[in-house]
Amino acid sequence: MRFLLLVAATMFLMSDTAKAHKDRAQWGKSVVTASNSVTVAFAGGDKVTFQATNRVTLETTTVRIASIIVQVGLTITQIPQDVCAKLRDVRFETARLVWNGSYATAAEANYYWVDFDVGPVINRSNRRFLFVGMHQEP
């Protein structure tokens, strides 16, 4: 009986200290197009640049992505070209930066990623996640 009370008390105390984890997310605040690239800027100076093989506009639906460059704080990460070649019909205006919610900014976080919608506008539920960075814990 004492053992059960000890286990119950331990579980009660542990449940009080356990906290739910939630990632933070930030939608792009501006989308800038150049002749063959699209840059999505986030608050705090973070940004992601999609470089295309052809001329790009926000209305273009046949964009082939040649490379993706993600800048979070002082860290610049380039996504491998073989990964980018698989991306079609990227909806640039849906890009968002997501990071570990235990940290105030993505630059401080131990992981972050960029996600965005792909596919025809009719089928917007096709959300793909693209993991782009992980910091090492000291």
N, CA, C and O atoms as a DFTB+ gen file, in Angstrom:
552 C
 N C O
     1  1       0.816      -1.183       0.000
     2  2       0.000       0.000       0.000
     3  2       0.876       1.269       0.000
     4  3       0.591       2.233      -0.711
     5  1       1.937       1.245       0.807
     6  2       2.840       2.382       0.834
     7  2       3.473       2.604      -0.534
     8  3       3.665       3.740      -0.969
     9  1       3.790       1.506      -1.200
    10  2       4.389       1.607      -2.527
    11  2       3.444       2.320      -3.491
    12  3       3.879       3.187      -4.250
    13  1       2.166       1.969      -3.472
    14  2       1.185       2.607      -4.354
    15  2       1.033       4.086      -4.030
    16  3       0.911       4.903      -4.943
    17  1       1.039       4.446      -2.752
    18  2       0.947       5.845      -2.380
    19  2       2.187       6.613      -2.836
    20  3       2.087       7.754      -3.286
    21  1       3.336       5.991      -2.718
    22  2       4.580       6.610      -3.166
    23  2       4.567       6.840      -4.676
    24  3       4.965       7.902      -5.154
    25  1       4.109       5.841      -5.414
    26  2       4.010       5.966      -6.881
    27  2       3.009       7.049      -7.257
    28  3       3.280       7.855      -8.147
    29  1       1.854       7.079      -6.591
    30  2       0.835       8.088      -6.883
    31  2       1.353       9.491      -6.574
    32  3       1.120      10.418      -7.349
    33  1       2.052       9.659      -5.450
    34  2       2.598      10.968      -5.093
    35  2       3.661      11.403      -6.096
    36  3       3.708      12.573      -6.475
    37  1       4.508      10.483      -6.526
    38  2       5.545      10.797      -7.508
    39  2       4.924      11.215      -8.837
    40  3       5.369      12.183      -9.454
    41  1       3.915      10.502      -9.273
    42  2       3.253      10.840     -10.536
    43  2       2.583      12.212     -10.444
    44  3       2.617      12.984     -11.402
    45  1       1.977      12.517      -9.298
    46  2       1.328      13.810      -9.112
    47  2       2.355      14.938      -9.187
    48  3       2.122      15.942      -9.859
    49  1       3.473      14.782      -8.510
    50  2       4.508      15.807      -8.517
    51  2       5.129      15.983      -9.895
    52  3       5.430      17.105     -10.302
    53  1       5.322      14.890     -10.608
    54  2       5.912      14.966     -11.952
    55  2       4.955      15.612     -12.942
    56  3       5.405      16.325     -13.838
    57  1       3.670      15.391     -12.815
    58  2       2.709      15.963     -13.755
    59  2       2.648      17.471     -13.625
    60  3       2.341      18.163     -14.595
    61  1       2.934      17.992     -12.438
    62  2       2.926      19.427     -12.226
    63  2       4.117      20.094     -12.912
    64  3       4.006      21.236     -13.359
    65  1       5.248      19.406     -13.002
    66  2       6.436      20.008     -13.604
    67  2       6.510      19.816     -15.111
    68  3       7.251      20.522     -15.794
    69  1       5.753      18.873     -15.625
    70  2       5.779      18.641     -17.070
    71  2       5.017      19.747     -17.785
    72  3       3.904      20.096     -17.391
    73  1       5.614      20.295     -18.829
    74  2       4.984      21.371     -19.590
    75  2       4.863      20.934     -21.037
    76  3       5.738      20.253     -21.572
    77  1       3.785      21.329     -21.653
    78  2       3.575      21.006     -23.061
    79  2       4.515      21.851     -23.915
    80  3       4.738      23.028     -23.635
    81  1       5.051      21.245     -24.938
    82  2       5.958      21.947     -25.849
    83  2       5.180      22.387     -27.076
    84  3       4.366      21.633     -27.610
    85  1       5.430      23.601     -27.514
    86  2       4.771      24.094     -28.710
    87  2       5.775      24.901     -29.524
    88  3       6.484      25.751     -28.985
    89  1       5.830      24.631     -30.816
    90  2       6.710      25.375     -31.699
    91  2       6.124      26.758     -31.962
    92  3       4.910      26.954     -31.905
    93  1       6.996      27.701     -32.247
    94  2       6.565      29.040     -32.642
    95  2       6.627      29.126     -34.158
    96  3       7.461      28.480     -34.792
    97  1       5.749      29.920     -34.728
    98  2       5.727      30.076     -36.187
    99  2       5.574      31.548     -36.541
   100  3       4.973      32.327     -35.802
   101  1       6.125      31.899     -37.668
   102  2       6.070      33.271     -38.142
   103  2       5.813      33.246     -39.644
   104  3       6.580      32.651     -40.401
   105  1       4.739      33.889     -40.071
   106  2       4.438      33.969     -41.496
   107  2       5.296      35.046     -42.135
   108  3       5.697      36.009     -41.481
   109  1       5.571      34.875     -43.418
   110  2       6.344      35.878     -44.139
   111  2       5.625      37.214     -44.128
   112  3       4.409      37.266     -44.311
   113  1       6.369      38.304     -43.913
   114  2       5.724      39.618     -43.878
   115  2       5.822      40.343     -45.204
   116  3       5.060      41.276     -45.461
   117  1       6.765      39.918     -46.059
   118  2       6.843      40.510     -47.399
   119  2       7.415      39.492     -48.374
   120  3       8.254      38.661     -48.025
   121  1       6.931      39.587     -49.609
   122  2       7.390      38.707     -50.680
   123  2       7.891      39.601     -51.809
   124  3       7.140      40.414     -52.347
   125  1       9.171      39.444     -52.165
   126  2       9.791      40.273     -53.199
   127  2      10.229      39.366     -54.342
   128  3      10.916      38.369     -54.120
   129  1       9.832      39.711     -55.567
   130  2      10.233      38.915     -56.725
   131  2      11.287      39.660     -57.533
   132  3      11.212      40.876     -57.714
   133  1      12.255      38.915     -58.009
   134  2      13.245      39.419     -58.959
   135  2      13.050      38.613     -60.236
   136  3      12.074      37.870     -60.342
   137  1      13.937      38.737     -61.195
   138  2      13.731      38.048     -62.470
   139  2      13.662      36.533     -62.321
   140  3      12.813      35.895     -62.944
   141  1      14.529      35.951     -61.518
   142  2      14.493      34.492     -61.372
   143  2      14.566      34.049     -59.907
   144  3      15.060      32.962     -59.608
   145  1      14.071      34.897     -58.994
   146  2      14.064      34.503     -57.588
   147  2      12.920      35.178     -56.839
   148  3      12.390      36.207     -57.260
   149  1      12.562      34.571     -55.732
   150  2      11.541      35.113     -54.838
   151  2      12.118      35.079     -53.434
   152  3      12.611      34.042     -52.991
   153  1      12.061      36.201     -52.731
   154  2      12.548      36.268     -51.357
   155  2      11.384      36.574     -50.435
   156  3      10.645      37.539     -50.633
   157  1      11.236      35.727     -49.422
   158  2      10.216      35.923     -48.398
   159  2      10.938      36.377     -47.139
   160  3      11.797      35.667     -46.617
   161  1      10.582      37.572     -46.651
   162  2      11.224      38.125     -45.454
   163  2      10.320      37.918     -44.250
   164  3       9.099      38.043     -44.342
   165  1      10.937      37.601     -43.124
   166  2      10.233      37.421     -41.863
   167  2      10.658      38.523     -40.907
   168  3      11.678      39.176     -41.128
   169  1       9.890      38.736     -39.853
   170  2      10.263      39.729     -38.839
   171  2      11.610      39.337     -38.234
   172  3      11.907      38.152     -38.085
   173  1      12.405      40.316     -37.893
   174  2      13.700      40.033     -37.288
   175  2      14.823      39.861     -38.298
   176  3      15.954      39.565     -37.914
   177  1      14.529      40.041     -39.589
   178  2      15.574      39.955     -40.600
   179  2      15.808      38.575     -41.189
   180  3      16.620      38.438     -42.104
   181  1      15.120      37.540     -40.693
   182  2      15.261      36.207     -41.275
   183  2      14.590      36.204     -42.643
   184  3      13.617      36.923     -42.870
   185  1      15.123      35.387     -43.556
   186  2      14.519      35.338     -44.897
   187  2      14.828      34.014     -45.575
   188  3      15.769      33.311     -45.209
   189  1      14.017      33.693     -46.566
   190  2      14.243      32.519     -47.404
   191  2      14.142      32.977     -48.863
   192  3      13.215      33.692     -49.243
   193  1      15.114      32.548     -49.663
   194  2      15.145      32.921     -51.078
   195  2      15.020      31.670     -51.928
   196  3      15.805      30.731     -51.792
   197  1      14.026      31.667     -52.804
   198  2      13.820      30.580     -53.756
   199  2      14.386      31.049     -55.090
   200  3      13.904      32.034     -55.648
   201  1      15.398      30.363     -55.609
   202  2      15.956      30.710     -56.908
   203  2      15.419      29.714     -57.930
   204  3      15.451      28.503     -57.710
   205  1      14.932      30.234     -59.035
   206  2      14.276      29.397     -60.043
   207  2      15.128      29.279     -61.298
   208  3      16.035      30.077     -61.533
   209  1      14.814      28.266     -62.099
   210  2      15.511      28.072     -63.364
   211  2      14.894      28.908     -64.476
   212  3      15.515      29.108     -65.520
   213  1      13.686      29.392     -64.260
   214  2      13.010      30.220     -65.256
   215  2      12.523      31.516     -64.611
   216  3      12.599      31.682     -63.393
   217  1      12.026      32.430     -65.439
   218  2      11.498      33.708     -64.925
   219  2      10.323      33.431     -64.002
   220  3       9.493      32.563     -64.271
   221  1      10.267      34.181     -62.913
   222  2       9.267      33.895     -61.894
   223  2       8.420      35.123     -61.575
   224  3       8.933      36.237     -61.474
   225  1       7.126      34.904     -61.420
   226  2       6.210      35.909     -60.878
   227  2       5.340      35.180     -59.865
   228  3       5.358      33.951     -59.798
   229  1       4.588      35.921     -59.089
   230  2       3.731      35.265     -58.102
   231  2       2.599      34.481     -58.759
   232  3       2.013      33.595     -58.137
   233  1       2.294      34.800     -60.002
   234  2       1.241      34.081     -60.715
   235  2       1.768      32.853     -61.470
   236  3       0.981      32.029     -61.936
   237  1       3.084      32.730     -61.590
   238  2       3.676      31.618     -62.322
   239  2       3.363      30.308     -61.623
   240  3       3.518      30.195     -60.407
   241  1       2.922      29.315     -62.389
   242  2       2.600      28.025     -61.784
   243  2       3.568      26.924     -62.192
   244  3       3.499      25.813     -61.667
   245  1       4.455      27.216     -63.109
   246  2       5.391      26.185     -63.565
   247  2       6.828      26.520     -63.172
   248  3       7.757      26.320     -63.955
   249  1       6.997      27.020     -61.984
   250  2       8.329      27.398     -61.508
   251  2       9.088      26.148     -61.090
   252  3       8.579      25.322     -60.331
   253  1      10.304      26.020     -61.591
   254  2      11.200      24.945     -61.158
   255  2      12.244      25.566     -60.247
   256  3      12.988      26.459     -60.654
   257  1      12.293      25.092     -59.028
   258  2      13.202      25.659     -58.031
   259  2      14.602      25.087     -58.232
   260  3      14.781      23.869     -58.259
   261  1      15.592      25.967     -58.373
   262  2      16.984      25.537     -58.551
   263  2      17.700      25.462     -57.213
   264  3      18.519      24.569     -56.994
   265  1      17.397      26.395     -56.317
   266  2      18.021      26.362     -54.990
   267  2      17.181      27.153     -54.000
   268  3      16.392      28.019     -54.380
   269  1      17.365      26.840     -52.737
   270  2      16.714      27.564     -51.650
   271  2      17.805      27.954     -50.668
   272  3      18.609      27.124     -50.242
   273  1      17.816      29.226     -50.320
   274  2      18.790      29.736     -49.357
   275  2      18.012      30.313     -48.184
   276  3      17.175      31.199     -48.359
   277  1      18.289      29.809     -46.996
   278  2      17.597      30.243     -45.788
   279  2      18.586      30.976     -44.900
   280  3      19.651      30.451     -44.574
   281  1      18.228      32.196     -44.510
   282  2      19.064      32.971     -43.593
   283  2      18.283      33.196     -42.312
   284  3      17.252      33.868     -42.298
   285  1      18.801      32.613     -41.228
   286  2      18.212      32.782     -39.901
   287  2      19.304      33.332     -39.005
   288  3      20.284      32.645     -38.713
   289  1      19.136      34.566     -38.571
   290  2      20.200      35.221     -37.808
   291  2      21.438      35.346     -38.680
   292  3      21.364      35.858     -39.797
   293  1      22.562      34.887     -38.184
   294  2      23.808      34.923     -38.952
   295  2      24.069      33.628     -39.711
   296  3      25.053      33.525     -40.443
   297  1      23.193      32.637     -39.540
   298  2      23.368      31.337     -40.178
   299  2      22.709      31.324     -41.554
   300  3      21.536      31.668     -41.693
   301  1      23.468      30.928     -42.560
   302  2      22.935      30.792     -43.919
   303  2      23.011      29.322     -44.303
   304  3      24.076      28.706     -44.249
   305  1      21.869      28.772     -44.691
   306  2      21.783      27.358     -45.058
   307  2      21.291      27.256     -46.487
   308  3      20.296      27.884     -46.850
   309  1      21.979      26.471     -47.299
   310  2      21.539      26.246     -48.671
   311  2      21.025      24.819     -48.779
   312  3      21.700      23.869     -48.381
   313  1      19.833      24.684     -49.318
   314  2      19.216      23.364     -49.492
   315  2      19.852      22.711     -50.715
   316  3      20.031      23.370     -51.738
   317  1      20.197      21.422     -50.626
   318  2      20.825      20.729     -51.771
   319  2      19.965      20.799     -53.026
   320  3      18.737      20.762     -52.959
   321  1      20.628      20.901     -54.160
   322  2      19.934      21.058     -55.438
   323  2      19.041      19.860     -55.768
   324  3      17.986      20.033     -56.379
   325  1      19.444      18.656     -55.376
   326  2      18.610      17.484     -55.673
   327  2      17.294      17.517     -54.897
   328  3      16.298      16.962     -55.361
   329  1      17.269      18.146     -53.741
   330  2      16.017      18.310     -52.989
   331  2      15.148      19.373     -53.656
   332  3      13.939      19.187     -53.795
   333  1      15.753      20.479     -54.067
   334  2      15.016      21.571     -54.696
   335  2      14.402      21.159     -56.032
   336  3      13.321      21.627     -56.389
   337  1      15.078      20.299     -56.761
   338  2      14.591      19.883     -58.080
   339  2      13.242      19.176     -57.993
   340  3      12.519      19.114     -58.987
   341  1      12.892      18.647     -56.836
   342  2      11.626      17.925     -56.664
   343  2      10.448      18.860     -56.406
   344  3       9.297      18.429     -56.476
   345  1      10.710      20.112     -56.113
   346  2       9.650      21.049     -55.752
   347  2       9.009      21.657     -56.985
   348  3       9.701      22.156     -57.873
   349  1       7.689      21.615     -57.037
   350  2       6.921      22.199     -58.142
   351  2       5.761      22.998     -57.552
   352  3       5.251      22.675     -56.480
   353  1       5.363      24.019     -58.250
   354  2       4.194      24.812     -57.886
   355  2       4.239      25.306     -56.444
   356  3       3.283      25.127     -55.689
   357  1       5.342      25.921     -56.071
   358  2       5.485      26.451     -54.707
   359  2       4.609      27.697     -54.565
   360  3       4.628      28.570     -55.432
   361  1       3.857      27.778     -53.497
   362  2       3.050      28.952     -53.173
   363  2       3.867      29.801     -52.205
   364  3       3.820      29.600     -50.992
   365  1       4.617      30.751     -52.759
   366  2       5.575      31.529     -51.976
   367  2       4.917      32.313     -50.850
   368  3       5.507      32.486     -49.784
   369  1       3.703      32.785     -51.080
   370  2       3.016      33.606     -50.077
   371  2       2.611      32.812     -48.830
   372  3       2.197      33.403     -47.832
   373  1       2.725      31.484     -48.878
   374  2       2.355      30.662     -47.718
   375  2       3.561      30.258     -46.866
   376  3       3.409      29.507     -45.902
   377  1       4.749      30.743     -47.207
   378  2       5.959      30.355     -46.469
   379  2       5.885      30.841     -45.027
   380  3       5.445      31.957     -44.752
   381  1       6.320      29.984     -44.119
   382  2       6.421      30.373     -42.712
   383  2       7.640      29.727     -42.087
   384  3       8.060      28.639     -42.481
   385  1       8.195      30.409     -41.112
   386  2       9.364      29.961     -40.374
   387  2       8.876      29.407     -39.035
   388  3       8.150      30.082     -38.305
   389  1       9.278      28.182     -38.720
   390  2       8.835      27.518     -37.490
   391  2      10.076      27.120     -36.702
   392  3      11.051      26.637     -37.278
   393  1      10.043      27.321     -35.378
   394  2      11.199      26.953     -34.551
   395  2      10.749      26.475     -33.183
   396  3       9.572      26.569     -32.834
   397  1      11.696      25.962     -32.412
   398  2      11.449      25.454     -31.069
   399  2      10.867      26.572     -30.207
   400  3      11.497      27.615     -30.031
   401  1       9.675      26.357     -29.672
   402  2       8.975      27.374     -28.902
   403  2       9.608      27.721     -27.574
   404  3       9.197      28.689     -26.935
   405  1      10.588      26.965     -27.144
   406  2      11.291      27.277     -25.897
   407  2      12.216      28.476     -26.052
   408  3      12.731      28.994     -25.061
   409  1      12.433      28.920     -27.287
   410  2      13.330      30.033     -27.568
   411  2      12.529      31.201     -28.135
   412  3      11.508      31.005     -28.794
   413  1      13.003      32.415     -27.872
   414  2      12.286      33.609     -28.317
   415  2      12.373      33.823     -29.823
   416  3      11.413      34.284     -30.441
   417  1      13.524      33.490     -30.422
   418  2      13.705      33.698     -31.855
   419  2      14.234      32.425     -32.510
   420  3      14.763      31.540     -31.839
   421  1      14.084      32.351     -33.808
   422  2      14.585      31.187     -34.548
   423  2      16.106      31.119     -34.510
   424  3      16.678      30.029     -34.527
   425  1      16.763      32.272     -34.459
   426  2      18.227      32.289     -34.427
   427  2      18.779      31.661     -33.153
   428  3      19.879      31.107     -33.171
   429  1      18.050      31.735     -32.061
   430  2      18.482      31.155     -30.791
   431  2      18.100      29.686     -30.667
   432  3      18.704      28.956     -29.881
   433  1      17.116      29.248     -31.424
   434  2      16.532      27.914     -31.256
   435  2      17.497      26.799     -31.659
   436  3      18.423      27.005     -32.443
   437  1      17.249      25.607     -31.094
   438  2      18.098      24.463     -31.434
   439  2      17.630      23.781     -32.715
   440  3      18.341      22.925     -33.241
   441  1      16.459      24.136     -33.231
   442  2      16.031      23.676     -34.556
   443  2      15.045      24.683     -35.137
   444  3      14.396      25.431     -34.407
   445  1      14.946      24.686     -36.452
   446  2      13.963      25.500     -37.154
   447  2      13.728      24.881     -38.518
   448  3      14.527      24.069     -38.984
   449  1      12.641      25.259     -39.152
   450  2      12.383      24.831     -40.520
   451  2      11.483      25.842     -41.213
   452  3      10.860      26.687     -40.571
   453  1      11.428      25.737     -42.523
   454  2      10.537      26.557     -43.337
   455  2       9.535      25.620     -43.971
   456  3       9.909      24.584     -44.522
   457  1       8.266      25.976     -43.898
   458  2       7.286      25.171     -44.629
   459  2       6.458      26.082     -45.526
   460  3       6.374      27.290     -45.305
   461  1       5.853      25.483     -46.535
   462  2       5.091      26.230     -47.523
   463  2       4.176      25.265     -48.247
   464  3       4.381      24.051     -48.213
   465  1       3.155      25.819     -48.909
   466  2       2.227      25.011     -49.684
   467  2       2.798      24.758     -51.070
   468  3       3.482      25.607     -51.643
   469  1       2.509      23.588     -51.591
   470  2       2.857      23.250     -52.964
   471  2       1.638      22.634     -53.629
   472  3       0.726      22.152     -52.957
   473  1       1.632      22.656     -54.941
   474  2       0.538      22.050     -55.671
   475  2      -0.449      23.085     -56.177
   476  3      -0.329      24.272     -55.874
   477  1      -1.417      22.634     -56.941
   478  2      -2.419      23.546     -57.506
   479  2      -3.196      24.262     -56.404
   480  3      -3.365      23.738     -55.303
   481  1      -3.663      25.468     -56.720
   482  2      -4.422      26.255     -55.750
   483  2      -5.674      25.497     -55.312
   484  3      -6.106      25.626     -54.167
   485  1      -6.253      24.716     -56.206
   486  2      -7.464      23.956     -55.896
   487  2      -7.211      22.967     -54.762
   488  3      -8.096      22.705     -53.948
   489  1      -6.005      22.426     -54.715
   490  2      -5.685      21.388     -53.743
   491  2      -4.670      21.907     -52.722
   492  3      -3.593      21.331     -52.569
   493  1      -5.008      22.980     -52.031
   494  2      -4.070      23.622     -51.105
   495  2      -3.754      22.781     -49.886
   496  3      -2.848      23.130     -49.130
   497  1      -4.450      21.710     -49.670
   498  2      -4.176      20.896     -48.490
   499  2      -2.860      20.135     -48.632
   500  3      -2.418      19.500     -47.675
   501  1      -2.231      20.184     -49.791
   502  2      -0.941      19.507     -49.998
   503  2       0.178      20.308     -49.363
   504  3       0.977      20.919     -50.072
   505  1       0.253      20.316     -48.041
   506  2       1.340      21.032     -47.367
   507  2       2.531      20.107     -47.250
   508  3       2.411      18.969     -46.795
   509  1       3.665      20.598     -47.658
   510  2       4.906      19.845     -47.546
   511  2       5.791      20.551     -46.546
   512  3       5.808      21.781     -46.496
   513  1       6.513      19.814     -45.764
   514  2       7.434      20.389     -44.796
   515  2       8.851      20.195     -45.297
   516  3       9.206      19.125     -45.792
   517  1       9.635      21.209     -45.169
   518  2      11.022      21.153     -45.594
   519  2      11.884      21.536     -44.409
   520  3      11.897      22.698     -44.001
   521  1      12.600      20.581     -43.854
   522  2      13.468      20.844     -42.712
   523  2      14.736      21.497     -43.216
   524  3      15.363      20.997     -44.150
   525  1      15.121      22.603     -42.613
   526  2      16.271      23.318     -43.142
   527  2      17.407      23.567     -42.180
   528  3      18.480      23.964     -42.632
   529  1      17.252      23.366     -40.908
   530  2      18.385      23.684     -40.058
   531  2      18.281      23.122     -38.663
   532  3      17.189      22.944     -38.124
   533  1      19.411      22.849     -38.098
   534  2      19.448      22.419     -36.711
   535  2      20.751      22.911     -36.100
   536  3      21.837      22.688     -36.634
   537  1      20.611      23.576     -34.982
   538  2      21.791      24.026     -34.249
   539  2      22.202      22.934     -33.292
   540  3      21.357      22.166     -32.832
   541  1      23.459      22.851     -32.990
   542  2      23.956      21.861     -32.025
   543  2      23.888      22.444     -30.631
   544  3      24.232      23.607     -30.419
   545  1      23.447      21.640     -29.683
   546  2      23.443      22.061     -28.284
   547  2      24.875      22.127     -27.789
   548  3      25.677      21.258     -28.132
   549  1      25.225      23.134     -26.992
   550  2      26.612      23.222     -26.492
   551  2      26.911      22.152     -25.457
   552  3      28.026      22.088     -24.940
